């Protein structure tokens, strides 16, 4: 297998046909076709399905394309390192982020990072699901909460406070809860796992699971924040989701003594990406960003 075959193959997969790939690489269509046939023969696997209308990529072909792109990225970075052309970072980088956190505050940070490094092609996926970083070909994922054991490298980016809050109208109607036991008398808008097992609160310096019930349960914090603003109940959410509504008076923080511990914020990435200049630059940029550093709660 030749490195040139990997370049041709990834170009074919990206372009969707031999003709466009050949034009991009300034090669003949016949040469591209021969190299792809030779590549499949050397692997003993069908990567591409050819017909008169279009070119399809098999499951094995998709998997091979992700690995081939990683190899090409590593080769590119090695070439950049030895030719001292690292003043301008270049290359493609795939990043996964949680939906709400990716929109705010990470979205403006990512834009600022790309302004500093305009030659980087960044592919960003926002998803609240658990992403298989290696299997899905991501270079890095931003994760909130405790990390499970894995082969991924993890780097801390800080922590995220969680806040219990409700609308002024709800608190006027139902009263202000002062203790976790009071939550039994309140409507609580529940997020994912917390909707099943209760809210984990800080009681006398210890973690205590408090059972809660309410009319809304969602895996998206924005949905719950909107429900809280509408007066449907109390909500326990990361600060970055509700801080704007609190600043505008649409939500009021309550039971601050009992707010749960902050959630760890981490970046995880495959071991083969730890030498990547883009990985290091993005990590350094995020770690140095004031937007990811929790500010101390003002005393009242």
C-alpha positions, 0 to 999 in steps of 0.5 A: 500500500502506498501513501499516494493511494491513501490520498487518492482514496480520500479524495475519491470518497470526498468527491463522490466520483472518480472524475472529480477526484481525478480533476482535483488531483490533476490525474487521469480518471483511468489512473485513479480507477486503477489505483483504487482497484489495486488498493482494494486488491491489496486489502482484500476488501470492497471499499467502493461500489461502482455503477453508472449513476454514482459511487457508493462507499461500503461500511468497510470503506467508510472505516478505512477512509477515517483511518486513512485520513488520520494517517494523512493528517499525521504525515502532514503534521510531520512534514510541517514540523520538519519544514518549520512551517508551524507559524500557520496551523493547517489541516482538518479537525473534527470536534464534538461538543454538547448542544447547549454548551457548544452554542454558548459559550463555546461557539464564540470561542471557536470562532475566535480560535479560527480567526487566529488560525484561518488555515484550519478547517474545523468540522463541529458537531453539536450533540447531546448524545455520547459520541464514540470519538475513535469509532466516529473519527473525531479528533476531540470531544468536549464533555461535561461531567464525570468521565468513564474509563477509556483509552482516550486522553483527558484534559481538564478545562475547568468546571461548571456550576449548577444552579436551582432557579425558577421564575418570579411568577412561580415563586410568588405562586408556590413559595420559595423553597428553603430546604431540599425537603421543601422540593417535595411540595414543588414542581421540578423540571427534570434533566435526563438522569436527574429526572430518574434518580432525583437531584443530588444536592449539597446538604451539610457538606455531603451529597444527598439525593432528593427525589423530585417530580414535575411536569417536564423532563428533557435531555436538553437544558434550553427546553427546561430553561424555557419551561422554567421561565414560563413558570412551570417549575423549579429547574436545576441546570448548568449556570451557562444555560440560565445566567442570561435569564437570571441577569434579566430577572426572568429567573431567580436563583434559590437554595444557593446553600444547597447547590450541587457540586460543579461539573467537571469540564474536559476535553478528550481525544485519541492517543494518536492525536496527542502530538497534533499541533492543532490539538495542543493549540486548541487545548491551550486556547480553551484553558486560557479563556476567561469564559470557561473559568467560573466566577465566584458567587457574589455574597448577599 
